Amino acid sequence: MSRQSNRTTDSKKMVAFKMYLGITPSVTNWSPAGDEFSLILESNPLVDFVELPDNHSTLVYSNLLCGVLRGALEMVQMAVDVRFAQDTLRGDNVTEIRMKFIKRIEENLPVGDE
């Protein structure tokens, strides 16, 4: 994954976060290989009015965001691993979503379709 691809992907994610959630995450903590980074959300609108009961303290309530990011990137032929590293709902200062590029997905068309 090239740095140009990274910047393009970053800018698209920023626009999507701003459009759908009203927030702009920070992109930080790049891995030395350049295939993994963190999205830092200073505030997470999905948890504004949520309190986890004691018996559900392991629930990752905002895990929906990981699925949305993974699915959106699959639509542009990118396989990624997305997971929560920190969550304000669990008492962390920020919400951190860790993303790792796995591979480009080759589009396989059925024989005869172009």
Secondary structure, DSSP 8 states (H G I E B T S, - for coil): --HHHHHHHHHHHHHHHHHHHS---EEE---TTSSEEEEEES--GGGTT----GGGTT--TTHHHHHHHHHHHHHTTEEEEEEEEE-GGGT-SSEEEEEEEEEE------TT--
